[in-house]
Every structure is written in structure tokens, then in C-alpha cells.
Amino acid sequence: MTFCLGMKVADGLVGIADTRVTSGSECITAKKVSVYQDDGWAMFLMTSGLRSVRDKALTYFEEIMDEHEAPRDRLFKVVSILSDQIRRVWKEDGEALCEADLKFNIHVLIGGQMEKDREHKLYMIYPEGNWVEVGPGTPYHIIGASGYGKPVLDRTLQYEDNMRFALKVGCLAFDSTRISAADVDFPVDVVIYPQNAYKIVEHRYQKEDLAHLSNWWQDRLRNSVRELPLDWIEALRQKLPEPSILQMPTVDKETSSG
């Protein structure tokens, strides 16, 4: 499994990708984010799914970007080029993969800004090669293990937030996924793109770099549960044969001992 998160907020883009790759009983570390940039344009892409499909599609994509005059004026044109290469790999390998009971599975997040883009853009490509743009309504998308980190993003992240806030929320989403999904783990790669900068910054964090954040978040969650109001429990308590089981103490023992 994979955790790749792309966030688009008002002042830029934030991408977070884990590096764990599983094959049967083996686990390796491999980069899932690629950065491409030059004068007047910059973009990054993150992938989930079969590593073989990913590597072949990116090889074809990079060949076109390197050897031909691929359009670099609008990001959606680059997205369409990669979509074509995914369809190409499907035509070449799809039947063989199906015969081996392997699902042709690749999802891609592409973010950045080209010279004629009025603002930074974020797109998601499906295995069929079709794509959608991530917009302000839901300013993020997760590919791979999406369920564990989604709640914190849905409850907190808004398009008007700045990149610093998005990065903090994204790290909490990654931590929630890492805790619950055995095949998502450190190291984790982070990419940042400030609007109109045409420059992407990337950094890799090891587990020890963010351990204090994980511990802080876990303590805050437990304390928040202890501090929840108790008045709503009264209706349930009165229906118990022994109401004292859910007796509301003057001082919450959980709180006082925590």
C-alpha cells in the first residue's frame, strides 16, 4: 500500500509521500515522488499502485519530456502526456498482468505550475488514463491508503489555509495512516511549491525527526477524549440496571490521573 497526499491551498502546494514498497513478504524503501523543474516551470508527481506499471509509464513519460518538444506552457497538457503513456503501458502489459491475477493499478498526483498557468494546479490521474483537477471545494487528494488520514483533513483543511497549516495537517494524516496501515511507513518525503515561485523544495524526514509530533498528537487526542462533556451520557446511564457503572463523578478520574 501507499500513502501519497497532495494539497492545494491558496498560497501553494504541499505533497507528502511515504517510501515503503511491499512485494510479498519483502519490504523495501523506494521514492514515490519525482520532481521536474526548469526556468519558468516546476512540477512534481506522486504515484501509487504496481511499481512495474509506475516505472514503465514514467520511463516513457521522461523520454518524451527529454527528447521531444513537449508542451510546458500549461500543466494539463503535461498531465495528458502522462495519461497517454499509462494507456500505452496498459496496451503492452495489461493482458499479461490480468492473466497473472495482477490488477493494472496506478494512480498519479501531479502538481505544479507552468509558465501560462495563472495559478498552481493539482491533478489526479486514474488507471484508465482519465484525470480530474483538485479544486478549492476539497483541496486535497490521497492515493493509496486514503481512509485513515481522511478524517483529520476533512475536519480541518480549507483552501484558504496557508502551506504551513497544510503541512501540519498533512503530517497528522500521514501519522494516522502509518499507525493503522502496516505497509505505510517512514521515511516520508515532503515537497513544497509556493505559488508563482517556479521552484519546488523537497525534504525527507526519518521516523526520529517526527517522533515528538506523533507523541504530542497522541497525548492531545487522549486528553481531548477525557475532556469531552459527560451530560449526554445521563440518558444511557438511567437505563442501566446498575446506574453507578456510568456514574458521573465530581472529578473525572480519567482527567485527574492523566
C-alpha positions, 0 to 999 in steps of 0.5 A, spaced: 500 500 500 501 507 499 500 513 502 501 519 497 497 526 499 497 532 495 494 539 497 492 545 494 491 551 498 491 558 496 498 560 497 501 553 494 502 546 494 504 541 499 505 533 497 507 528 502 509 521 500 511 515 504 517 510 501 515 503 503 514 498 497 511 491 499 512 485 494 510 479 498 513 478 504 519 483 502 519 490 504 523 495 501 524 503 501 523 506 494 521 514 492 514 515 490 515 522 488 519 525 482 520 532 481 521 536 474 523 543 474 526 548 469 526 556 468 519 558 468 516 551 470 516 546 476 512 540 477 512 534 481 508 527 481 506 522 486 504 515 484 501 509 487 499 502 485 504 496 481 511 499 481 512 495 474 506 499 471 509 506 475 516 505 472 514 503 465 509 509 464 514 514 467 520 511 463 516 513 457 513 519 460 521 522 461 523 520 454 518 524 451 519 530 456 527 529 454 527 528 447 521 531 444 518 538 444 513 537 449 508 542 451 510 546 458 506 552 457 500 549 461 500 543 466 494 539 463 497 538 457 503 535 461 498 531 465 495 528 458 502 526 456 502 522 462 495 519 461 497 517 454 503 513 456 499 509 462 494 507 456 500 505 452 503 501 458 496 498 459 496 496 451 503 492 452 502 489 459 495 489 461 493 482 458 499 479 461 498 482 468 490 480 468 492 473 466 497 473 472 491 475 477 495 482 477 490 488 477 493 494 472 493 499 478 496 506 478 494 512 480 498 519 479 498 526 483 501 531 479 502 538 481 505 544 479 505 550 475 507 552 468 509 558 465 501 560 462 498 557 468 495 563 472 495 559 478 498 552 481 494 546 479 493 539 482 491 533 478 489 526 479 490 521 474 486 514 474 488 507 471 484 508 465 488 514 463 482 519 465 484 525 470 480 530 474 483 537 477 483 538 485 479 544 486 478 549 492 471 545 494 476 539 497 483 541 496 486 535 497 487 528 494 490 521 497 492 515 493 493 509 496 491 508 503 486 514 503 481 512 509 485 513 515 488 520 514 481 522 511 478 524 517 483 529 520 483 533 513 476 533 512 475 536 519 480 541 518 483 543 511 480 549 507 483 552 501 484 558 504 489 555 509 496 557 508 502 551 506 504 551 513 497 549 516 497 544 510 503 541 512 501 540 519 495 537 517 498 533 512 503 530 517 497 528 522 494 524 516 500 521 514 501 519 522 494 516 522 495 512 516 502 509 518 499 507 525 493 503 522 496 501 515 502 496 516 505 497 509 505 505 510 511 507 513 517 512 514 521 515 511 516 520 508 518 525 503 515 532 503 515 537 497 513 544 497 511 549 491 509 556 493 505 559 488 508 563 482 515 561 485 517 556 479 521 552 484 519 546 488 523 544 495 523 537 497 525 534 504 525 527 507 524 526 514 526 519 518 521 516 523 526 520 529 525 527 526 517 526 527 517 522 533 515 528 538 509 530 533 506 523 533 507 523 541 504 530 542 498 528 537 497 522 541 497 525 548 492 531 545 487 526 542 487 522 549 486 528 553 481 531 548 477 524 549 477 525 557 475 532 556 469 531 552 462 533 556 459 527 560 451 530 560 449 526 554 451 520 557 445 521 563 440 518 558 444 511 557 446 511 564 438 511 567 437 505 563 442 501 566 440 496 571 446 498 575 446 506 574 453 507 578 457 503 572 456 510 568 456 514 574 458 521 573 463 523 578 465 530 581 472 529 578 473 525 572 478 520 574 480 519 567 482 527 567 485 527 574 490 521 573 492 523 566 
